[in-house]
Amino acid sequence: MIALYALVVVALALLISLLVLGFYPKDVQEECVVSRGKNNFLSRNQAFKVLSYNVQFMAGKDYVFWFDVAEADGPDSRPSPEAIKRTTANVARIILDEDPDFIFLQEIDDGAKRTDKQDQLEALLALLPEDYAYHTSAFYWKSGFVPHPKVLGSAGMKLSIISKHPISHAIRHQLALTPDNIIAKHLGVKRAILEAFVPLKEGGQLTLLNTHFEAFSKNSDTLEKQVSQVDVVLSKLDEMSIPWVIGGDFNLLPPKQYNTLKPNQQSYYRPDSEIVTLTDKFSCVPSVEDINLDPNRWFSYNSNDPEAPNADRTVDYLFYSKSLECCSKAIRQHDTLLISDHFPVISTFKAI
């Protein structure tokens, strides 16, 4: 009996130790803004380019990670240091070629065992011009130790916004969590919106938002809740007549695309996509009309799953306020196939 009691005490102590290492953000909290220059403020009359990119922790496309297949038993748990370095250089190449004013990054690691605890944002910034003098980030997976057999170490993954123009401040908004066991709830991914405020030369501001929705929640209402939270944030900005752009990996198909997927890939989604709440209300890149007219051109996701060897769906978008006009738009596919399982979404906007 004493031995059993001691075992229970040890188990509880280990559990408490693990939970202490978790990440417990507030529903809304300020995030640090890093400024490394004195660049010009963005003008209200100036067109600006946005690039949004899920960089898949700079892993490249030579792996099938454990979470890439429906059974969560993919063979790989981390990329090689060489792959990380090569992929970071390729992401920098795309940014240099596109020369965007603002960059939204998803799945960028910082402090994670799987990527040797590297701050991947700093590694990328070292390859970019000094013009990109401002950035802010928000973690959405952070833990000193994750006991999952495919992790067994630290986790650190964040949303980042990089800017050529000053950022005054930034806020992290916590999104709805997926119902889960106690370990996953405390030590798992906590999806978020990162909101950055860019002062305009003439007064007022442009608001930039970066997000990454839940990927494995078909059997819960998590995505519906996350869509609703974004809708509330964007609607409030519209009420205040503040121009905004939100981008990211929404993990949601456009209307009617579900039926074009193979049955084993449909298992990740619902037949009626939750994204319609946003596409019915706000302008987006690509638009539903774009996708219906030429779906292949607007595919943004190329799964690592061997059962889906080619790009076959759109899950990454840029939404923008009614006070902005889209001047150009593209999903860069032709030379990004080996960089990530996502393609960058790129658009230029100007005030109406």
C-alpha positions as CSV (number, residue, x, y, z in Angstrom):
1,M,0.0,0.0,0.0
2,I,2.8,2.4,0.9
3,A,4.5,1.6,-2.4
4,L,1.3,2.3,-4.3
5,Y,0.8,5.5,-2.5
6,A,4.4,6.6,-3.3
7,L,3.8,5.7,-7.0
8,V,0.7,7.8,-7.1
9,V,2.5,10.8,-5.5
10,V,5.4,10.5,-8.0
11,A,2.9,10.3,-10.9
12,L,1.1,13.4,-9.6
13,A,4.4,15.3,-9.1
14,L,5.4,14.5,-12.7
15,L,2.0,15.6,-14.0
16,I,2.2,18.9,-12.1
17,S,5.8,19.4,-13.3
18,L,4.6,18.9,-16.9
19,L,1.7,21.3,-16.5
20,V,3.9,24.0,-15.0
21,L,5.9,23.8,-18.3
22,G,2.8,24.6,-20.3
23,F,1.8,27.9,-22.0
24,Y,-1.1,29.8,-20.5
25,P,-1.8,33.0,-22.5
26,K,-4.6,35.4,-21.6
27,D,-7.6,35.7,-23.8
28,V,-6.2,39.1,-25.0
29,Q,-2.6,40.1,-24.3
30,E,0.0,42.6,-25.6
31,E,2.9,41.2,-27.6
32,C,6.4,42.7,-28.0
33,V,7.2,44.7,-31.1
34,V,10.8,44.7,-32.2
35,S,12.0,47.9,-34.0
36,R,15.4,48.0,-35.6
37,G,15.3,51.1,-37.7
38,K,13.5,54.4,-38.4
39,N,11.7,53.7,-41.7
40,N,9.0,55.9,-43.2
41,F,5.4,55.5,-42.1
42,L,3.1,53.9,-44.6
43,S,1.0,56.5,-46.5
44,R,-2.7,56.2,-46.9
45,N,-2.2,56.8,-50.6
46,Q,0.5,54.2,-51.0
47,A,-0.2,50.7,-52.4
48,F,1.2,47.9,-50.2
49,K,1.9,44.3,-50.8
50,V,1.2,41.4,-48.4
51,L,2.7,37.9,-48.5
52,S,1.2,35.2,-46.2
53,Y,3.1,31.9,-45.9
54,N,2.8,28.8,-43.8
55,V,6.5,27.8,-43.8
56,Q,6.0,24.5,-42.0
57,F,8.9,25.1,-39.5
58,M,11.3,25.4,-42.5
59,A,11.2,21.6,-43.0
60,G,11.0,21.4,-46.8
61,K,9.2,18.7,-48.7
62,D,11.3,15.6,-48.1
63,Y,9.4,14.3,-45.1
64,V,6.1,12.7,-44.1
65,F,5.7,13.9,-40.5
66,W,3.7,11.9,-38.0
67,F,0.8,14.4,-38.1
68,D,0.7,14.4,-41.9
69,V,-1.4,11.3,-42.2
70,A,-4.9,10.5,-40.9
71,E,-3.6,7.8,-38.5
72,A,-1.0,10.2,-37.0
73,D,1.7,7.6,-37.7
74,G,3.9,9.2,-40.3
75,P,7.5,8.1,-40.1
76,D,9.2,11.5,-39.5
77,S,9.3,13.6,-36.4
78,R,11.8,16.3,-37.4
79,P,13.7,17.8,-40.4
80,S,17.5,17.7,-40.7
81,P,19.6,20.8,-39.9
82,E,20.6,20.9,-43.6
83,A,16.9,20.9,-44.7
84,I,16.1,23.7,-42.3
85,K,19.0,25.8,-43.5
86,R,18.1,25.2,-47.2
87,T,14.4,25.9,-46.7
88,T,15.1,29.1,-44.8
89,A,17.2,30.3,-47.7
90,N,14.5,29.4,-50.1
91,V,11.8,31.3,-48.1
92,A,14.2,34.3,-48.1
93,R,14.6,34.0,-51.9
94,I,10.8,34.2,-52.4
95,I,10.5,37.2,-50.1
96,L,13.4,39.0,-51.8
97,D,11.8,38.4,-55.2
98,E,8.3,39.5,-54.2
99,D,9.5,42.4,-52.0
100,P,6.3,42.7,-49.9
101,D,5.7,45.5,-47.4
102,F,4.3,43.0,-44.9
103,I,5.0,39.3,-44.3
104,F,2.6,37.0,-42.4
105,L,4.3,33.7,-41.3
106,Q,2.7,30.7,-39.8
107,E,4.4,27.7,-38.2
108,I,7.7,29.4,-37.5
109,D,9.6,27.6,-34.8
110,D,11.3,29.2,-31.8
111,G,12.8,27.0,-29.0
112,A,11.4,23.7,-30.4
113,K,13.4,20.5,-30.0
114,R,12.4,19.3,-33.6
115,T,14.3,22.3,-35.0
116,D,17.2,22.4,-32.5
117,K,15.6,25.2,-30.5
118,Q,16.5,27.7,-33.3
119,D,14.7,31.0,-33.5
120,Q,13.7,30.6,-37.1
121,L,12.5,34.2,-37.4
122,E,15.9,35.5,-36.5
123,A,17.5,33.1,-38.9
124,L,15.2,34.3,-41.7
125,L,15.7,38.0,-40.9
126,A,19.4,37.6,-41.1
127,L,18.9,36.8,-44.8
128,L,16.6,39.8,-45.5
129,P,17.4,43.5,-46.1
130,E,17.5,45.9,-43.2
131,D,14.3,47.4,-44.7
132,Y,12.4,44.7,-42.7
133,A,13.1,46.6,-39.5
134,Y,9.9,45.7,-37.6
135,H,8.4,42.5,-36.4
136,T,6.1,41.0,-33.8
137,S,5.2,37.4,-32.9
138,A,2.8,35.4,-30.8
139,F,3.4,31.8,-29.7
140,Y,0.6,29.3,-30.3
141,W,2.5,26.2,-29.2
142,K,4.9,26.5,-26.4
143,S,6.0,24.0,-23.7
144,G,9.2,23.1,-21.9
145,F,8.4,19.4,-22.5
146,V,5.7,17.6,-24.5
147,P,5.4,13.9,-23.5
148,H,4.0,12.8,-26.9
149,P,6.3,10.0,-28.2
150,K,6.9,11.9,-31.4
151,V,8.0,15.1,-29.6
152,L,9.5,14.2,-26.2
153,G,11.0,17.6,-25.7
154,S,10.3,21.3,-26.0
155,A,7.8,22.9,-28.3
156,G,7.8,26.4,-29.7
157,M,5.8,27.6,-32.7
158,K,4.6,31.1,-33.4
159,L,2.8,33.5,-35.8
160,S,5.0,36.3,-37.0
161,I,4.4,39.6,-38.8
162,I,7.4,41.3,-40.5
163,S,7.1,44.9,-41.7
164,K,9.0,47.5,-43.7
165,H,6.9,50.2,-41.8
166,P,6.7,51.0,-38.1
167,I,4.4,48.9,-36.0
168,S,3.0,50.8,-32.9
169,H,1.9,47.8,-30.9
170,A,0.5,44.2,-31.2
171,I,-2.1,42.1,-29.5
172,R,-2.6,38.3,-29.3
173,H,-6.1,37.0,-29.3
174,Q,-6.7,33.5,-28.0
175,L,-8.9,31.3,-30.3
176,A,-11.2,28.5,-29.2
177,L,-9.5,25.3,-28.1
178,T,-10.3,21.8,-29.3
179,P,-11.9,19.7,-26.5
180,D,-9.1,17.3,-25.5
181,N,-7.5,15.3,-22.7
182,I,-5.8,17.2,-19.9
183,I,-2.2,16.8,-21.2
184,A,-3.1,18.0,-24.7
185,K,-5.2,20.8,-23.4
186,H,-2.3,22.2,-21.3
187,L,0.7,21.3,-23.4
188,G,-0.8,21.3,-26.9
189,V,-1.4,23.9,-29.6
190,K,-3.3,27.0,-28.6
191,R,-4.4,28.7,-31.9
192,A,-4.4,32.5,-32.0
193,I,-4.8,35.7,-34.0
194,L,-1.8,38.1,-34.0
195,E,-3.0,41.7,-34.5
196,A,-0.4,44.4,-35.4
197,F,-1.2,48.1,-35.7
198,V,0.6,50.1,-38.4
199,P,0.4,53.9,-38.0
200,L,-0.4,55.8,-41.2
201,K,1.5,59.0,-42.2
202,E,-1.6,61.0,-42.4
203,G,-3.0,59.7,-39.1
204,G,-5.1,56.7,-38.3
205,Q,-3.8,53.1,-38.8
206,L,-3.8,50.0,-40.8
207,T,-4.5,46.8,-38.9
208,L,-2.7,43.6,-39.9
209,L,-3.9,40.2,-38.6
210,N,-2.2,36.8,-38.9
211,T,-3.8,33.5,-37.9
212,H,-3.6,29.7,-38.1
213,F,-6.9,27.8,-37.5
214,E,-7.2,24.3,-36.0
215,A,-6.4,21.5,-38.3
216,F,-7.9,18.4,-36.6
217,S,-11.3,19.3,-35.3
218,K,-13.9,17.9,-37.7
219,N,-15.7,16.2,-34.9
220,S,-16.1,19.4,-32.8
221,D,-17.3,22.9,-33.3
222,T,-13.9,24.4,-32.8
223,L,-13.5,25.8,-36.3
224,E,-17.0,27.2,-36.2
225,K,-16.0,29.1,-33.0
226,Q,-12.7,30.3,-34.4
227,V,-14.4,31.6,-37.5
228,S,-16.9,33.4,-35.3
229,Q,-14.1,35.0,-33.2
230,V,-12.4,36.3,-36.4
231,D,-15.7,37.6,-37.7
232,V,-16.2,39.6,-34.4
233,V,-12.7,41.1,-34.6
234,L,-13.1,42.1,-38.2
235,S,-16.6,43.5,-37.8
236,K,-15.4,45.7,-34.9
237,L,-12.6,47.1,-37.1
238,D,-15.2,47.8,-39.8
239,E,-17.4,49.6,-37.3
240,M,-14.4,51.9,-36.4
241,S,-13.6,52.4,-40.2
242,I,-10.1,51.0,-39.7
243,P,-8.7,49.4,-42.8
244,W,-7.4,45.8,-42.2
245,V,-6.0,42.7,-43.9
246,I,-6.0,39.3,-42.3
247,G,-4.1,36.3,-43.7
248,G,-3.1,32.9,-42.8
249,D,-3.7,29.2,-42.9
250,F,-7.4,28.8,-42.2
251,N,-7.5,25.0,-42.7
252,L,-10.9,25.4,-44.3
253,L,-11.9,24.6,-47.9
254,P,-13.8,27.0,-50.1
255,P,-17.4,26.1,-50.9
256,K,-17.9,23.0,-53.1
257,Q,-14.2,21.9,-53.0
258,Y,-14.9,19.1,-50.5
259,N,-16.4,16.9,-53.2
260,T,-13.2,17.2,-55.4
261,L,-11.0,15.6,-52.7
262,K,-10.2,11.9,-52.4
263,P,-12.3,10.2,-49.7
264,N,-9.3,9.7,-47.4
265,Q,-8.6,13.5,-47.6
266,Q,-12.2,14.5,-47.0
267,S,-11.9,13.1,-43.5
268,Y,-10.2,16.4,-42.4
269,Y,-13.1,18.6,-43.4
270,R,-16.9,19.0,-43.3
271,P,-18.9,18.9,-46.5
272,D,-20.2,22.4,-45.8
273,S,-17.2,24.6,-45.0
274,E,-17.3,26.9,-42.0
275,I,-15.4,29.5,-44.1
276,V,-18.6,30.7,-45.8
277,T,-19.3,32.9,-42.7
278,L,-16.2,34.9,-43.8
279,T,-16.4,34.5,-47.6
280,D,-20.1,35.7,-47.6
281,K,-19.3,38.8,-45.6
282,F,-15.7,39.9,-46.6
283,S,-13.6,40.2,-49.7
284,C,-10.9,37.6,-50.0
285,V,-7.9,36.4,-52.0
286,P,-8.5,34.1,-53.7
287,S,-12.2,34.8,-54.0
288,V,-14.8,32.1,-54.4
289,E,-15.3,33.2,-57.9
290,D,-11.6,32.9,-58.6
291,I,-11.5,29.3,-57.3
292,N,-14.6,28.2,-59.2
293,L,-13.2,29.6,-62.5
294,D,-9.8,28.1,-62.2
295,P,-9.3,25.9,-59.1
296,N,-5.8,24.6,-59.9
297,R,-4.4,28.1,-60.1
298,W,-5.6,28.8,-56.5
299,F,-4.6,25.6,-54.8
300,S,-2.5,26.6,-51.7
301,Y,-1.8,23.2,-50.1
302,N,0.3,20.3,-51.3
303,S,0.1,17.6,-48.6
304,N,3.0,15.6,-47.4
305,D,0.7,12.6,-47.3
306,P,1.7,10.0,-50.0
307,E,-2.0,9.4,-50.6
308,A,-2.3,13.0,-51.9
309,P,0.8,13.6,-54.0
310,N,-0.3,16.8,-55.7
311,A,-1.7,20.1,-54.7
312,D,-5.4,19.7,-54.6
313,R,-7.1,22.3,-52.3
314,T,-7.2,25.9,-51.1
315,V,-6.9,26.5,-47.3
316,D,-4.8,29.7,-47.2
317,Y,-6.5,33.1,-47.7
318,L,-6.1,36.9,-47.4
319,F,-9.3,38.7,-46.4
320,Y,-9.5,42.5,-46.5
321,S,-11.7,45.4,-45.5
322,K,-14.2,47.2,-47.7
323,S,-12.0,50.3,-47.5
324,L,-9.3,48.6,-49.5
325,E,-9.1,47.6,-53.1
326,C,-7.2,44.5,-54.4
327,C,-4.8,45.5,-57.2
328,S,-3.1,42.2,-57.8
329,K,-3.2,38.7,-56.4
330,A,-1.5,35.3,-56.8
331,I,-0.6,32.1,-55.2
332,R,3.0,31.4,-56.0
333,Q,3.1,27.7,-57.0
334,H,5.7,27.3,-59.8
335,D,8.9,27.6,-57.7
336,T,7.7,26.8,-54.2
337,L,6.8,23.2,-54.5
338,L,9.8,22.0,-52.5
339,I,9.7,24.7,-49.8
340,S,6.6,23.9,-47.7
341,D,3.4,22.0,-47.8
342,H,1.8,25.4,-48.4
343,F,2.2,28.0,-51.1
344,P,2.5,31.7,-50.4
345,V,-0.5,33.9,-51.0
346,I,0.4,37.3,-52.3
347,S,-1.7,40.4,-52.9
348,T,-1.3,44.2,-53.4
349,F,-3.9,46.5,-51.9
350,K,-4.6,50.3,-51.9
351,A,-7.1,52.5,-50.2
352,I,-10.3,53.2,-52.1
